[in-house]
Amino acid sequence: MNDLLPAPPERDLPPARRSSMRSELVRAVSLGSVDRAVADHVVRLPPATRRNRMRLAPLVAAALVAVLLLALPVVLPSGGPASIDPATASLLHRFSRLALERAAEPAPQPGQYVYQLTRSSVLYAFTSGGTGASFRYFTPSTEERWLGTDGSGRSASSIGQPTFLTEADHQAYEAYIASGHMEEEWGDFDWGETHTDSYRPGELTFFDFSGLPTDVDALTGMIERREIIGGPEGDWETFNLSADILTWSYAPPELRAALFEVMANLPGISSTGRTQDAFGRSGVVLGYTHDDSRQEIVLDRRTGQVLERRWVSVSGETEPPVVDDVCTGPPNACGAGEMSIAGPPGTLSSVVTYKVYGAVVDDIGDTPS
């Protein structure tokens, strides 16, 4: 499968960021069918390069799974072997029935687009090589995306103002601004900016899920063999990929119903009750805990629609990253970095809230009624 987004050209990165490791980490965010065990952390690009990238919040969140999860044997938080929870399985069977009750929308045809409107929030850590400053913050964004069957498309995203994880992080940010290093070392944050990007046919990858089997055993086999979307082995990853198929593109009701049945047969999934998403909508939480993270999906109890996907830190770092060696050169030679992190235990490290997803529209700029 082709790259969903091209890797940024090396020449666009300042010297401090031109390492092969950083390029691979940036590429990890940019791929739609990326093997999830690819990176230790995800580095965001400097402003000049960020403006040339389609900001796909769901894919950033998917890449965060690669950051937080490792291919280890599945265990429950208590340390015992995972098993199928009857109550959770029953709930997923109910969502499967609800999916079949929804009216089927025709699959996108040539010239049409799959539309998505999301709101996201991701926890980042910023480190300054010139000052040793380190602080953490959530960056919110709202994005509209149109993805054509020919790989063309458009995205329009608005970046919000940050919320700092702690008051100490806020003070560290203010001290960094006062140091005078930011302009030469980093440039500027894109908080408060709006980005619009257009893509010609073939520049993106359209995920055509409309032809996938709806037989549960056949679909389970394809997902477990990673034939649809790549990834490491493990039931936790099968849960993740099932959620990807539900939300990344158009999925007919029969496929959605089969995906819920796939999840119902996975040991380790549990429900933690009801919650509200970022839009205030009520839903029920299903989640899978693995290693340092718990991935959750929030489903509308009445319809089975995915309202939100969350990544919750289980055993992340409580303190900001430490800069081991402070650069003694001029600011423009030292560089700085911005990376997604897990955060302290219990932190919602990444949240993607779906206002609309999988809707078919006739042209770029159209929105579903």
Secondary structure, 3 states (H helix, E strand, C coil): CCCCCCCCCHHHCCHHHCCHHHHHHHHHHHCCCCCCCCCCCEECCCHHHHCCCCCCHHHHHHHHHHHHCCCCCCECCCCCECCCCHHHHHHHHHHHHHHHHCCCCCCCCCCCEEEEEEEEEEEEEEEECCCCCEEEEEEEEEEEEEEECCCCEEEEEEECCCEECCHHHHHHHHHHHHHCCHHHHCCCCCCCCEEEEEECCCCCCCCCCCCCCCCHHHHHHHHHCCCCCCCCCCHHHHHHHHHHHHHHCCCCHHHHHHHHHHHHCCCCEEEEEEEECCCCCEEEEEEEEECCEEEEEEECCCCCCEEEEEEEECCCCCCCCCCCCCCCCCHHHHCEEEEECCCCCCCEEEEEEEEEEEEEECCCCCCCC
